[in-house]
Amino acid sequence: MEFADRVVIVTGASSGIGRVTARSFAARGAVVVAVARREEMLKRLVAECHEDSPRSHYIAGDLGRREFAEHVIQETVERHGRVDVLVNNAAISKHKQIYHVSADEAERVMDVNFRSCLWTTFAVIPPMLRAGGGFIVNVSSFAADVVPPRESVYAASKAAMSAFTEGLWNDLEGSGIHAALVIPGAIDTEIWDKEDEPVAFDGAKAPPEIVTQAIFEVIRKRRREITVPRRKPDLMLARFLRAYFPGLLRFGMRRMDPVPKEVIERARARAVRGLRLGDRGEG
Ligand SMILES: NC(=O)c1ccc[n+]([C@@H]2O[C@H](COP(=O)([O-])OP(=O)(O)OC[C@H]3O[C@@H](n4cnc5c(N)ncnc54)[C@H](OP(=O)(O)O)[C@@H]3O)[C@@H](O)[C@H]2O)c1
């Protein structure tokens, strides 16, 4: 597929994987619509994109709000007449002991990471149908397949995205719209600096460029799903253990990141005081 003059929306484009992806599409002449909240970072990105793609621009706002997510698609169609590629990549992390997560926080993670993808996808399907087709690429996470410690909510948001994408892949067959999933393992981006609690994982992190390459590959080859880094032994082992020896997997995770007894005891004491999950009170 040639990307010159194709209209490509990249969410979460202000940093990390989204930024590299937006730059790569612009370098191929695509009209990039970069979406995120941090406007200054989007401005800098778009200035760089203009070297190869003068019609690229940004739309700043909070994708955790349905009206903004739908507005992104609507404004793009009004301005450019079409959307050829939608990359749903924006997300926030949530790395906390389950006792420390509030229902509000959990909802916010679902809104930003999963429901935003629902909202943009539902809004983009009609214009893609009118145009005869398009590509929807969703950036999920390996955490959806093998849930790391303290990440049940983040992983749930990504598992929902993964299942939704698989369903789209089935249901959109014959429409000209191809839905695909990219599943990154550990990637070296600023998301790791935004964690609420310390992360025990200290393994190697791959550069964001490999995720961008996978995004291009699922489009070019109409692939359903790619996990990156590819054929990485620890990811393959984790999937194998998850499928056949889940107890052993949990044992390994506990060794890496045990839940300290005092965390449970403090949570119990808060529960006895009638506090809700995530309400830390003084303890
Ligand atoms: N890095 C990894 O190890 C890894 C592993 C697996 C999956 N992933 C996935 O890869 C994707 C990209 O993450 P990354 O690693 O590149 O992290 P990142 O640098 O933190 O990028 C996240 C992007 O999402 C945007 N975003 C967050 N909340 C938003 C909101 N409410 N509205 C609009 N935009 C929002 C952020 O921009 P603003 O803050 O400016 O809004 C930022 O551009 C995410 O879906 C992540 O879950 C990453």
The ligand as an ORCA input file, in Angstrom:
! r2SCAN-3c Opt
* xyz 0 1
  N       5.688      0.735     26.466
  C       5.340     -0.521     26.688
  O       6.081     -1.307     27.306
  C       4.013     -1.025     26.174
  C       3.762     -2.396     26.272
  C       2.554     -2.885     25.831
  C       1.623     -2.038     25.279
  N       1.893     -0.710     25.202
  C       0.850      0.145     24.645
  O       1.413      0.976     23.642
  C       0.621      2.159     23.525
  C       1.503      3.381     23.511
  O       2.134      3.499     24.777
  P       3.602      4.062     24.950
  O       4.423      2.969     25.508
  O       4.061      4.734     23.727
  O       3.381      5.086     26.152
  P       3.318      6.668     26.218
  O       4.562      7.259     25.692
  O       2.932      6.961     27.631
  O       2.127      7.041     25.238
  C       0.787      7.057     25.620
  C       0.090      8.049     24.728
  O      -1.315      8.038     25.025
  C      -1.744      9.380     25.186
  N      -2.867      9.458     26.095
  C      -2.947      8.996     27.358
  N      -4.124      9.307     27.910
  C      -4.821      9.989     26.964
  C      -6.098     10.579     26.949
  N      -6.938     10.562     28.010
  N      -6.500     11.216     25.828
  C      -5.680     11.290     24.750
  N      -4.455     10.727     24.706
  C      -4.026     10.092     25.811
  C      -0.525     10.099     25.749
  O      -0.576     11.481     25.448
  P      -1.006     12.644     26.458
  O      -0.472     12.315     27.810
  O      -0.389     13.848     25.820
  O      -2.503     12.670     26.409
  C       0.585      9.465     24.932
  O       0.706     10.102     23.697
  C      -0.375      2.132     24.677
  O      -1.603      1.645     24.216
  C       0.243      1.127     25.636
  O      -0.720      0.512     26.452
  C       3.066     -0.177     25.625
*
